Amino acid sequence: MIYLTRRERFSAAHRMYREDWSREENFRVFGKCSNPNWHGHNYILYVTIKGTASAETGFVMNLAGLKQIMHDAVISKLDHKNINLEVDFMKGMIATTENLAIAIWNELEPLISVRGARLHCVRIEETENNSVEYYGE
């Protein structure tokens, strides 16, 4: 089994909050991340796929193809956007990095599987100290 990882970057704003909670309750649970005026991060996204190298090409998947899928399905929708307001695949979700990883997985998995590879992991670094990994479980 071969594991292949592609890294991309995007910058985006978000706010973690629940509309059905008071401002005070949101601040108690989400802290400064519930700022009503938003805040942003310079995210790093790692997408790892797995599979068997092709006898014909030596690839699990052509990296140019993976790059294009990531850009079209995810990066172009997230980069310099407000995750809460502008990202279709995050509608109705609290804009945590955990939910973002799950949503990115759901966007990428069908596009990767039709190319003969399997999505193994979506990893997002929100800050140099905080990251999330999701394995589709």
N, C-alpha and C positions, 0 to 999 in steps of 0.2 A: 504494500500500500504506500503510495506517494502522497505527501501533504504539500500543498503549494499555497503560499500566502501572498496576497497583493495588499499594499498599503495605499490609502488615499487620505486626503485631508479635506475638511470643510469647516467653515465658521458659521455659527448659527446662534440665534437668541432663543431663549425659552423662559417659561415661568412654570414652576410647579405649584399647583393649587387645585382646590376643589371648589367649584362654584357654589355648592350647597353648604360650604363652611364659611364661618365669619373670617374676616381679615386676621383677627387674633388667633383663631384656631389654625389657619393656614400658616401663619408665622411660627406658631408653637411647633407644628409638625415639620414644616419644610424649611424653616429658618429664612435666611436671606434669599434663598432660591425662590421664595414666594413674592419677591418684590413686584408690586403691580406695574412698575415701569420696565420690567424684563431685565435680563442679564444675559451675557453670552459667553461662549467658549470657542476655542480653536480645537476642534475635535480631530482625533486621528482614528481612522477606521481601518481595521485589519480584517480581511475576508480570507479564510482558509478553506480550500477545497481539497477533496481527496479522491483517489482513484488509482487506476493502473495506467502506467505509461503506454501509449499506443506503440505498437510495433512499427507502424508506418512513419509516425512523426516524432516519437519519443516524448510527446506531450501527454500530460493528464488532461490539460486544456490549454489552448493557446492563450498566453497572457494578454495579448492584444484584445482578444475576445472578452476575457474576464474584465479587463480595464473598461472596455466599452459598456458592458452590462452594468458594472458598478456606477459608471458615470451617468448613463441614461436612466437607470431605475432608481438611483439613490442620490448621488452627489449633486446632480443638476437640480434636484428637488429640495435639497437641504442647504446648499452653500449660499451664505449671505441671506438666509431666510429666517423668519420667525417660525419655529417649529410648531407652536400652538396655533398660529393663524394661517400659515401658508403651505403646510406640508400635508398633502391629501392622505397619506398613509398613517398619519398620526392623529387624525380627527377623532375626537371623543376619548382620547387617552391622556392621562397625566403625563406630561413631557419629562419623565425621568429617563436617565440613560438606560435603565433596565428595559423600559417599554420601547425605547428607541431601538435597542439591539434586537428585540423580538420582531418589531415592525420591519426592520431592515432584512432580517432573515426571511420573513414572509414575502418580501418583495423579490429577493434574490433567488431563493430556493428553486422555484419553478423554471426560472431562466437558465440556471446552471444545470439542472438535472436533464433538460432536453439536449444538452451538449455532451452528455455522457459522463459527467463528473458528479460528485455529491458534495453538497455544502457541509463542511465540518464544523466551522466556528465563525461567529461574528464577534469581533472584539472591538470595543470602543474605548479609547482613552479620552476622558472628559477633561482631566487635568493631569499633570505629571504624577499626582498622587492617587488618582481615582480612575479605575477602569472597570468595565463590565465584559464578561464573556458569556455568550449564549450558544448552546450546542443543539438547539432545536428540540429540547425535551420539555 
